Amino acid sequence: METLGLMFGRTDQIIKAMIIQVKATPAPKEGNPETLVQYSNQVANLVSTMKTLGKVAHMVNPQLLEDILTKLPYQLQFQWCSQLLGSVNEPNLVDLSPWISEMALTASFLPTKVYF
């Protein structure tokens, strides 16, 4: 961990750069599963890095959670919110990230149009 800090700077700067990267990732487009897979990977990488660097406070940041969630198509936002009904836990990135990954995996099985 110290080696990472020495090579790449302060861990808070690493997290900040990754958050900027997630926010800069284009919003997933309905009907284009590849965009959801790309976004899902960005979010998963962010959460994994937060865990590795021990920056768990970011994972319960309601503003960051909302920023990530509002980039999803409305239907996926709705599905996430319906999943929260009855939950006693506060929404967090630890739960959202694997859920987005599952939605991306599901979307990757959708038939795609092939143009010639």
C-alpha positions in Angstrom: 0.0 0.0 0.0 2.8 2.4 0.8 4.4 1.6 -2.5 1.2 2.6 -4.3 1.2 5.9 -2.3 4.8 6.6 -3.2 4.4 5.7 -6.9 1.1 7.4 -7.5 0.7 10.0 -4.8 -1.7 10.4 -2.0 -4.5 7.8 -1.8 -7.2 10.5 -1.6 -5.9 11.9 -4.9 -6.2 8.4 -6.5 -9.8 8.1 -5.4 -10.6 11.7 -6.5 -9.1 10.9 -10.0 -11.2 7.7 -10.2 -14.4 9.5 -9.2 -13.7 12.1 -11.9 -13.2 9.2 -14.4 -16.5 7.6 -13.4 -18.3 10.9 -13.8 -16.7 11.5 -17.2 -17.8 8.0 -18.5 -20.7 8.4 -20.9 -24.0 7.5 -19.4 -25.2 4.1 -20.5 -27.6 4.2 -23.4 -30.8 2.2 -23.4 -30.6 -0.3 -26.2 -26.8 -0.3 -26.2 -25.6 -2.9 -23.6 -21.9 -2.2 -24.3 -22.3 1.2 -22.7 -23.7 -0.3 -19.5 -20.9 -2.9 -19.4 -18.3 -0.1 -19.7 -20.0 2.0 -17.0 -20.3 -1.0 -14.7 -16.6 -1.7 -15.1 -15.7 1.9 -14.2 -17.9 1.8 -11.0 -16.6 -1.7 -10.1 -13.0 -0.5 -10.5 -13.7 2.6 -8.3 -15.3 0.5 -5.5 -12.5 -2.1 -5.7 -9.9 0.6 -5.4 -11.7 2.3 -2.5 -11.7 -1.1 -0.7 -8.1 -1.7 -1.4 -7.0 1.7 -0.2 -9.3 1.6 2.8 -11.3 4.6 1.8 -14.6 3.2 2.8 -16.2 6.5 3.8 -16.6 7.3 0.1 -18.8 4.3 -0.3 -21.6 5.7 1.8 -21.4 9.2 0.3 -25.0 10.0 -0.7 -24.0 12.6 -3.3 -21.5 10.2 -5.1 -24.1 7.4 -5.0 -26.7 9.7 -6.6 -24.2 10.9 -9.2 -23.5 7.3 -10.2 -27.2 6.3 -10.1 -28.6 9.2 -12.1 -26.4 8.3 -15.1 -28.3 5.0 -15.4 -31.3 4.8 -17.7 -34.6 5.6 -15.8 -35.7 2.0 -15.8 -32.6 0.8 -14.1 -32.8 3.7 -11.5 -36.4 2.5 -10.8 -35.3 -1.1 -10.4 -32.5 -0.1 -8.0 -34.9 2.0 -5.9 -37.5 -0.8 -5.8 -34.8 -3.1 -4.5 -34.2 -0.7 -1.7 -37.8 -1.0 -0.4 -37.8 -2.8 2.9 -34.0 -2.6 3.3 -32.8 -1.5 6.7 -29.4 -0.6 5.3 -28.5 2.8 3.8 -27.8 2.6 0.1 -24.1 2.4 -0.6 -21.6 1.7 -3.4 -20.7 -1.7 -2.0 -24.3 -2.8 -2.8 -24.8 -0.7 -6.0 -21.7 -1.8 -7.8 -22.4 -5.6 -7.9 -26.0 -4.8 -8.8 -24.9 -2.7 -11.8 -22.5 -5.5 -12.8 -25.4 -8.0 -12.7 -27.6 -5.7 -14.8 -24.7 -5.3 -17.3 -24.2 -9.0 -17.5 -27.9 -9.5 -18.1 -27.8 -6.8 -20.8 -24.9 -8.4 -22.5 -27.2 -11.4 -23.3 -29.7 -9.3 -25.1 -29.7 -9.8 -28.9 -27.9 -7.2 -30.8 -28.5 -5.9 -34.3 -25.9 -6.7 -36.9 -25.5 -4.2 -39.7 -24.0 -5.2 -43.0 
